[in-house]
Amino acid sequence: MNSIEVESKTTSVPEEADKTEYWVFGYGSLVWKPPPAYNKKVPGYIKGHVRRFWQACTFNYQNQRSTDHRGTIEKPGRVVTLIPIEEWKLLDDFHDHKEDDVTWGIAYKISEEDIKEMMDYLDYREKNGYTIHYLDVYQLGSGEPIVKNAMVYIGTTKNEEYVGPAPLNSLALQICECPSGSNREYLFKLASALREIAPDAYDGHLFDLEERVKNMIKKSETS
């Protein structure tokens, strides 16, 4: 398995991509909100990474241009990114992660005729600090990857929107109180979609935050 960062996004098809097959692996909003054009979608997982709500998302009111409509500069929302497991071990996380844990998502196959348009679309959609990497995608019972070198958008720990770990209640409150409200929707839809594509899989970080945010909403409605 390899991971190659593209230093800056362009509208061209990445040189590392297989010119006969184009695959994009989604582990965040792409799981429940797919790209507008794809030929096939396959549930699967990647190895060696941890999914965390450690990426900020904001709305810039100065020029009225939103990066993702899930937060403001004063009250940014949170979205997921992937942290390489060896890097994650050096960080102070509030959730555990087992060596054999994997990150579930969906791989989308995009036709050669659509790839240029879809790369433009995805580059814009994932512009909030994300860069392109290449990872293998697996399915249960398959020793070999079902997709090699799928494109994956990752916000590394060096990008300007990376905010890192936070106490769980603080993180849940940040998601819950995000002004647009859609940050909750992002969390809930991702958790629901993952239960559908991998009923036996468990993402402790995601599901814990889901429960905390729901409890906060319930408490606010009854107070």
Secondary structure, DSSP 8 states (H G I E B T S, - for coil): ------SS--SS--TTS-SS-EEEEESSHHHHS--S--SEEEEEEESSEEEEEEEEE-EETTTTEESSSS--SSS-EEEEEEEEHHHHTTS--SS---TT--EEEEEEEE-TTTHHHHHHHHHHHTTTT-EEEEEEEB-TT-SS-SEEEEEEEE--TTSTTB-----HHHHHHHHHT-TTSHHHHHHHHHHHHHHHH-TT---HHHHHHHHHHHHHHHHHHH-
